[in-house]
Amino acid sequence: MTRTTGGRTDRRGERWAVLVGLTFVVALGLALLILWVYRSSQRSDGAEAGGWSAYADLPASLSGGPSALRAYSPASEIARAWQPDARPAIVSAHWRPRQGRWPTDIAWMFQFYSPATHRRAIIVVTGGRARLLRDALSPYPLPTFDETDWQVDSYAALSAWWSGGGAAFLSTHHEVDLTAQLRVLEGEDRPVWTVSGITGGQMKILVVDGTTGEQVQD
């Protein structure tokens, strides 16, 4: 006849408690790991999209739309299909606040120039989709820039404008039209961002180097 002593029962209970405790610790660690990975991916996605996590000084509504570089990808595909030698000439977008919030459904307009055919294409990107809006002969050659020279995205330029006096300008003016344009200015050999806030006869303009991010002029 087998007898179970109180000591054996206590040891089994202790082992069971240790096992349950280890299971709880492993489950908790796994849950924390999943939460950390999720939050890291959110931060990464926000920075990649040029959102508020990357440029915290901008209002969330202003930095919520697609960045110029993100919109450029589908536009460049259409441009290369249009003319193999197509090069970017002008990149632009426009914002106007509605009820104190900036729109996030931004339409980015890209102008490409073909030196071989002397033609200009206007491509618009909305909602991640690009379409050829116009294809026509250009009355004059358009200054173009190399894609590799474009290193500063639109939200970096907007952030420079905002912290360089744009926020103060908006606080004292209403119904401000905000535009951002990337192009090669006269006397320059690489693209620059021109960010302009305009209302009535008042304006706040900031020019930012599209390669280095340095302020060119105020």
Backbone hydrogen bonds in HBPLUS format (Angstrom, degrees):
<---DONOR---> <-ACCEPTOR-->    atom                        ^
c    i                          cat <-CA-CA->   ^        H-A-AA   ^      H-
h    n   atom  resd res      DA  || num        DHA   H-A  angle D-A-AA Bond
n    s   type  num  typ     dist DA aas  dist angle  dist       angle   num
A0009-THR N   A0005-THR O   3.27 MM   4  6.59 162.5  2.31 149.6 154.3     1
A0010-ASP N   A0006-GLY O   3.05 MM   4  6.21 152.9  2.12 142.4 149.5     2
A0011-ARG N   A0007-GLY O   3.01 MM   4  6.27 155.3  2.07 145.6 152.0     3
A0012-ARG N   A0008-ARG O   2.95 MM   4  6.21 161.1  1.98 152.9 157.6     4
A0013-GLY N   A0009-THR O   3.00 MM   4  6.20 157.3  2.05 145.8 152.2     5
A0014-GLU N   A0010-ASP O   2.90 MM   4  6.18 148.5  2.00 144.9 153.8     6
A0015-ARG N   A0011-ARG O   2.89 MM   4  6.19 160.6  1.93 151.6 156.3     7
A0016-TRP N   A0012-ARG O   2.92 MM   4  6.14 158.0  1.97 148.8 155.0     8
A0017-ALA N   A0013-GLY O   2.98 MM   4  6.15 154.6  2.04 143.1 149.8     9
A0018-VAL N   A0014-GLU O   2.91 MM   4  6.18 156.1  1.96 149.8 156.4    10
A0019-LEU N   A0015-ARG O   2.90 MM   4  6.13 156.9  1.95 147.9 154.2    11
A0020-VAL N   A0016-TRP O   2.94 MM   4  6.19 162.3  1.97 150.2 154.6    12
A0021-GLY N   A0017-ALA O   2.92 MM   4  6.07 156.9  1.97 144.5 151.4    13
A0022-LEU N   A0018-VAL O   2.87 MM   4  6.11 158.1  1.92 150.8 156.3    14
A0023-THR N   A0019-LEU O   2.96 MM   4  6.17 159.1  2.01 148.7 154.6    15
A0024-PHE N   A0020-VAL O   3.01 MM   4  6.24 155.5  2.07 147.1 153.4    16
A0025-VAL N   A0021-GLY O   2.99 MM   4  6.26 157.6  2.04 148.5 154.5    17
A0026-VAL N   A0022-LEU O   2.92 MM   4  6.15 163.4  1.95 154.4 158.3    18
A0027-ALA N   A0023-THR O   2.96 MM   4  6.13 162.7  1.99 148.5 153.5    19
A0028-LEU N   A0024-PHE O   2.88 MM   4  6.05 158.4  1.93 148.8 155.1    20
A0029-GLY N   A0025-VAL O   2.87 MM   4  6.07 159.2  1.91 148.2 154.1    21
A0030-LEU N   A0026-VAL O   2.90 MM   4  6.12 155.4  1.96 148.8 155.5    22
A0031-ALA N   A0027-ALA O   2.97 MM   4  6.18 157.4  2.02 146.6 152.7    23
A0032-LEU N   A0028-LEU O   2.96 MM   4  6.22 159.5  2.01 151.0 156.3    24
A0033-LEU N   A0029-GLY O   2.92 MM   4  6.11 150.6  2.01 143.3 151.7    25
A0034-ILE N   A0030-LEU O   2.95 MM   4  6.21 159.4  1.99 151.1 155.7    26
A0035-LEU N   A0031-ALA O   3.00 MM   4  6.21 159.4  2.04 147.3 153.0    27
A0036-TRP N   A0032-LEU O   2.91 MM   4  6.11 154.7  1.98 145.5 152.3    28
A0037-VAL N   A0033-LEU O   2.96 MM   4  6.20 161.5  1.99 151.4 156.0    29
A0038-TYR N   A0034-ILE O   2.95 MM   4  6.13 158.5  2.00 148.3 154.4    30
A0039-ARG N   A0035-LEU O   2.99 MM   4  6.18 165.5  2.01 150.5 154.0    31
A0040-SER N   A0036-TRP O   2.91 MM   4  6.02 153.5  1.98 145.9 153.9    32
A0041-SER N   A0037-VAL O   2.94 MM   4  6.13 154.0  2.00 146.0 152.6    33
A0042-GLN N   A0038-TYR O   3.02 MM   4  6.32 148.7  2.13 144.0 152.8    34
A0043-ARG N   A0039-ARG O   3.00 MM   4  6.28 157.0  2.05 147.0 152.5    35
A0044-SER N   A0040-SER O   2.89 MM   4  6.11 158.3  1.94 147.9 154.4    36
A0045-ASP N   A0041-SER O   2.83 MM   4  5.97 162.5  1.86 147.5 152.3    37
A0046-GLY N   A0042-GLN O   2.94 MM   4  6.05 157.3  1.99 144.7 151.2    38
A0047-ALA N   A0043-ARG O   3.01 MM   4  6.19 157.5  2.06 147.2 152.6    39
A0048-GLU N   A0044-SER O   2.91 MM   4  6.09 157.3  1.96 148.5 155.2    40
A0049-ALA N   A0045-ASP O   2.95 MM   4  6.09 152.7  2.03 145.5 152.6    41
A0051-GLY N   A0046-GLY O   2.76 MM   5  4.97 164.1  1.79 164.9 160.0    42
A0050-GLY N   A0047-ALA O   3.11 MM   3  5.04 151.9  2.19  97.4 106.0    43
A0054-ALA N   A0051-GLY O   3.01 MM   3  5.70 144.6  2.14 116.4 125.3    44
A0055-TYR N   A0051-GLY O   3.22 MM   4  6.50 147.4  2.33 142.9 152.4    45
A0058-LEU N   A0055-TYR O   3.13 MM   3  5.94 161.7  2.16 122.3 127.0    46
A0062-LEU N   A0059-PRO O   3.06 MM   3  5.30 124.2  2.38 101.9 116.0    47
A0063-SER N   A0059-PRO O   3.09 MM   4  6.39 151.7  2.17 156.0 164.0    48
A0071-ALA N   A0067-SER O   3.05 MM   4  6.31 156.8  2.10 147.0 153.4    49
A0072-TYR N   A0068-ALA O   2.83 MM   4  5.97 131.1  2.07 140.7 155.1    50
A0076-SER N   A0072-TYR O   2.80 MM   4  5.92 157.8  1.85 162.0 165.8    51
A0077-GLU N   A0073-SER O   3.37 MM   4  6.63 146.9  2.49 143.5 151.5    52
A0078-ILE N   A0074-PRO O   3.38 MM   4  6.68 160.2  2.42 145.5 148.8    53
A0079-ALA N   A0075-ALA O   2.98 MM   4  6.23 155.2  2.04 147.0 154.9    54
A0080-ARG N   A0076-SER O   2.93 MM   4  6.11 158.9  1.98 147.4 151.5    55
A0081-ALA N   A0077-GLU O   3.17 MM   4  6.40 150.6  2.26 141.7 149.6    56
A0082-TRP N   A0078-ILE O   2.87 MM   4  6.06 138.1  2.04 142.0 154.5    57
A0083-GLN N   A0079-ALA O   2.96 MM   4  6.25 168.7  1.97 164.0 161.4    58
A0086-ALA N   A0083-GLN O   3.07 MM   3  5.30 163.8  2.10 119.8 120.0    59
A0087-ARG N   A0113-TYR O   3.02 MM  26  5.49 154.0  2.09 138.2 145.4    60
A0113-TYR N   A0087-ARG O   2.93 MM  26  5.49 160.6  1.97 153.4 157.3    61
A0145-PHE N   A0088-PRO O   3.08 MM  57  6.07 153.1  2.16 166.6 173.3    62
A0089-ALA N   A0111-GLN O   2.79 MM  22  5.54 156.7  1.84 169.7 163.2    63
A0090-ILE N   A0111-GLN O   3.28 MM  21  5.02 159.4  2.33 130.1 134.7    64
A0111-GLN N   A0090-ILE O   2.81 MM  21  5.02 164.3  1.84 154.6 156.9    65
A0091-VAL N   A0182-LEU O   2.92 MM  91  4.93 150.9  2.00 141.8 149.5    66
A0182-LEU N   A0091-VAL O   2.68 MM  91  4.93 160.1  1.72 148.8 155.8    67
A0092-SER N   A0109-MET O   2.99 MM  17  5.34 152.7  2.07 149.3 156.8    68
A0109-MET N   A0092-SER O   2.93 MM  17  5.34 174.8  1.93 161.8 163.6    69
A0093-ALA N   A0180-ALA O   3.07 MM  87  5.59 139.1  2.24 148.8 159.7    70
A0180-ALA N   A0093-ALA O   3.15 MM  87  5.59 158.1  2.20 148.3 152.1    71
A0095-TRP N   A0178-LEU O   2.72 MM  83  5.02 160.3  1.75 157.5 162.4    72
A0178-LEU N   A0095-TRP O   2.91 MM  83  5.02 171.5  1.91 153.9 155.2    73
A0098-ARG N   A0101-ARG O   2.67 MM   3  5.27 159.5  1.71 160.4 157.0    74
A0101-ARG N   A0098-ARG O   3.09 MM   3  5.27 161.4  2.12 108.1 114.0    75
A0108-TRP N   A0125-VAL O   3.07 MM  17  5.23 156.6  2.13 152.4 150.0    76
A0125-VAL N   A0108-TRP O   2.86 MM  17  5.23 159.0  1.90 152.8 159.7    77
A0110-PHE N   A0123-ILE O   2.77 MM  13  5.12 168.4  1.78 158.1 162.1    78
A0123-ILE N   A0110-PHE O   2.78 MM  13  5.12 170.0  1.79 157.4 160.5    79
A0112-PHE N   A0121-ALA O   2.86 MM   9  5.17 161.8  1.89 151.4 157.6    80
A0121-ALA N   A0112-PHE O   2.92 MM   9  5.17 160.0  1.96 142.4 149.0    81
A0114-SER N   A0119-ARG O   2.93 MM   5  5.38 161.7  1.96 161.3 164.7    82
A0118-HIS N   A0114-SER O   2.72 MM   4  5.41 132.1  1.94 152.8 166.7    83
A0138-SER N   A0118-HIS O   2.90 MM  20  5.90 177.3  1.90 154.3 153.4    84
A0120-ARG N   A0136-ALA O   2.72 MM  16  5.53 169.7  1.73 170.9 171.8    85
A0136-ALA N   A0120-ARG O   3.05 MM  16  5.53 165.1  2.07 155.4 159.2    86
A0122-ILE N   A0134-ARG O   2.88 MM  12  5.06 157.8  1.93 142.1 147.4    87
A0133-LEU N   A0122-ILE O   2.72 MM  11  5.44 149.7  1.81 155.5 165.8    88
A0134-ARG N   A0122-ILE O   3.25 MM  12  5.06 150.7  2.34 135.0 137.9    89
A0124-VAL N   A0131-ARG O   3.04 MM   7  5.61 155.0  2.11 162.7 161.3    90
A0131-ARG N   A0124-VAL O   2.96 MM   7  5.61 147.0  2.07 149.2 159.7    91
A0126-THR N   A0129-ARG O   2.96 MM   3  5.47 149.0  2.05 158.9 156.8    92
A0129-ARG N   A0126-THR O   2.99 MM   3  5.47 166.6  2.01 119.3 122.8    93
A0149-ASP N   A0146-ASP O   2.97 MM   3  5.45 150.0  2.06 112.4 121.3    94
A0150-TRP N   A0147-GLU O   3.08 MM   3  5.40 154.2  2.15 107.5 115.5    95
A0151-GLN N   A0210-GLY O   3.00 MM  59  6.10 148.4  2.10 145.4 155.4    96
A0152-VAL N   A0210-GLY O   2.93 MM  58  5.02 149.7  2.02 150.1 144.7    97
A0156-ALA N   A0153-ASP O   3.26 MM   3  5.58 134.8  2.47 104.2 115.5    98
A0157-ALA N   A0153-ASP O   3.36 MM   4  6.75 153.3  2.43 146.7 153.8    99
A0158-LEU N   A0154-SER O   2.86 MM   4  6.18 158.1  1.91 151.8 158.5   100
A0159-SER N   A0155-TYR O   2.89 MM   4  5.84 150.7  1.98 132.3 140.7   101
A0160-ALA N   A0156-ALA O   3.04 MM   4  6.25 149.4  2.13 139.5 146.9   102
A0161-TRP N   A0157-ALA O   3.04 MM   4  6.34 155.4  2.10 146.2 152.7   103
A0162-TRP N   A0158-LEU O   2.81 MM   4  6.03 161.6  1.85 152.3 157.6   104
A0163-SER N   A0159-SER O   2.98 MM   4  6.13 170.9  1.99 151.2 153.1   105
A0164-GLY N   A0160-ALA O   2.89 MM   4  5.74 126.2  2.19 133.6 147.8   106
A0166-GLY N   A0161-TRP O   2.81 MM   5  5.33 145.3  1.93 157.4 152.1   107
A0167-ALA N   A0162-TRP O   3.04 MM   5  4.99 163.2  2.07 132.6 128.4   108
A0169-PHE N   A0165-GLY O   2.99 MM   4  6.16 151.6  2.07 145.3 153.9   109
A0170-LEU N   A0166-GLY O   2.95 MM   4  6.20 157.7  2.00 151.9 156.6   110
A0171-SER N   A0167-ALA O   3.07 MM   4  6.26 140.4  2.23 139.9 150.8   111
A0172-THR N   A0169-PHE O   3.30 MM   3  5.57 148.2  2.41 102.2 110.7   112
A0177-ASP N   A0198-ILE O   2.89 MM  21  5.23 172.9  1.89 155.4 153.7   113
A0198-ILE N   A0177-ASP O   2.90 MM  21  5.23 162.0  1.94 146.4 152.1   114
A0179-THR N   A0196-SER O   2.90 MM  17  5.30 158.8  1.95 150.4 157.6   115
A0196-SER N   A0179-THR O   2.89 MM  17  5.30 160.5  1.93 149.7 156.3   116
A0181-GLN N   A0194-THR O   3.05 MM  13  5.25 150.9  2.14 131.3 140.4   117
A0194-THR N   A0181-GLN O   2.78 MM  13  5.25 154.3  1.85 150.0 158.9   118
A0183-ARG N   A0192-VAL O   3.16 MM   9  5.69 157.3  2.22 148.6 150.4   119
A0192-VAL N   A0183-ARG O   2.89 MM   9  5.69 160.8  1.92 143.3 144.1   120
A0188-GLU N   A0185-LEU O   2.99 MM   3  5.42 156.2  2.04 136.7 136.7   121
A0210-GLY N   A0191-PRO O   2.88 MM  19  5.20 145.0  2.01 134.2 136.8   122
A0193-TRP N   A0208-VAL O   2.64 MM  15  4.94 162.5  1.67 163.3 161.9   123
A0208-VAL N   A0193-TRP O   2.74 MM  15  4.94 156.5  1.79 143.4 151.7   124
A0195-VAL N   A0206-LEU O   2.87 MM  11  5.32 169.3  1.88 165.8 164.0   125
A0206-LEU N   A0195-VAL O   2.90 MM  11  5.32 155.2  1.97 151.8 159.9   126
A0197-GLY N   A0204-LYS O   2.80 MM   7  5.01 154.9  1.86 140.7 149.4   127
A0204-LYS N   A0197-GLY O   2.77 MM   7  5.01 148.8  1.87 143.3 153.2   128
A0199-THR N   A0202-GLN O   2.96 MM   3  5.41 168.0  1.98 154.6 156.5   129
A0202-GLN N   A0199-THR O   2.95 MM   3  5.41 159.7  1.99 139.7 139.8   130
A0207-VAL N   A0217-GLN O   3.00 MM  10  5.30 171.0  2.00 163.9 161.2   131
A0216-VAL N   A0207-VAL O   2.70 MM   9  5.30 155.9  1.76 138.8 146.0   132
A0209-ASP N   A0214-GLU O   2.74 MM   5  5.28 172.5  1.75 164.8 163.4   133
A0213-GLY N   A0209-ASP O   2.91 MM   4  4.91 141.0  2.06 126.1 136.8   134
